[in-house]
Amino acid sequence: MRPGTCSRRHEGLSVAASLVAATFETYLSVRDRVAPMRALVPAADALTPAEQDIRATLQPLWEASPEMIAGLRRLAQVMTGVRASDYGDSG
């Protein structure tokens, strides 16, 4: 599904709610594909203190809520300049 488009699963939702749902589904798909790579990461004691801090900071992303992912998407707009409206049919 193209970002910003609605699937049949999202019929009846507002455009914003549909976009949040689709974005979260993409997050879950990517998370599931990346999860096996976690076993390849060195043990915490093999990481530098800075790497340990980054690892701890990113830990909540493994169990992010739809609201957290939507918030990250809004924050990305500030960094990338890409708005939700730039994703085709998102309104």
N, C-alpha and C positions, 0 to 999 in steps of 0.2 A: 504494500500500500504506500502510495506517495505521501510524504509528510504533508499534513494539512488537509487531507481528504478524509471522508468519513466512510467507515465500513458499515455493513449491515448490522453488525453488533452494536453500533453506536446510534442507530436510528432512534429518533425520539429524544435524543439529548440535544442540548444547545450546542452551538458550534464550539464554544469555549470548553464545555464539558466533554465533548467528543474529542477535541484536540488533546485535552489532558489525558483522556483514556488511551488514545492512540499513542501518545508520547510515552505513557507508562508501559504499554505493551511492548514498545520498542526497547525501553530500558530493560524489561524482564528478559526479553530475547537476548540482548547483548550480555546481560549479567550471566545468564545460563551458559552462554558460549565461552565466556571468559573465566567462569568459576573453576574449571579444571586447571587453569594456569596458576591458581593460587598455590597449588602443591609444589610448583617450581620455584617459588619465592624462598630465599634463604631463611633460616631460623632467625628470630629476632636478635639473638646474640651475635649473628654474623653481619648485622646491619650497623651502619654508623648511627650515632645519636640523631642526626638530621633525618636519615632514612626511617628510623623508628618513629620519629615524630610525624612524618608524612604518612606512614602506614597507619598510625593511630588516628590521624585526622581523617583519612579516607575510609576508615572502617565503617562508619554509618551508611556509606553508599551501598554496601552489600545488602542492606535491608531497608532501603529507602521507601518512603511512602509516595503515593501519587502526588501529594502536595509538595513533598521535598523535590521531586523531579520537576514539577511545574515551576517551582521557585528557582531551581538551577537554570531552567530554560529562560526565565525572565532575566536572571543575572547575566546569562551569556549574551543577551542583547546589548548590554553595556559594553562588553568586551569585543563583540564581533560586529555590532551594528545591524545584525540580522534580527528582524522583528517577526512576531507570529504571523503578521499579515504578509510577510514575504514568502510564506510557505503555501502559496496557491490559494486553495479554497477556504482558508482559515478565517476569513471575515475581514 
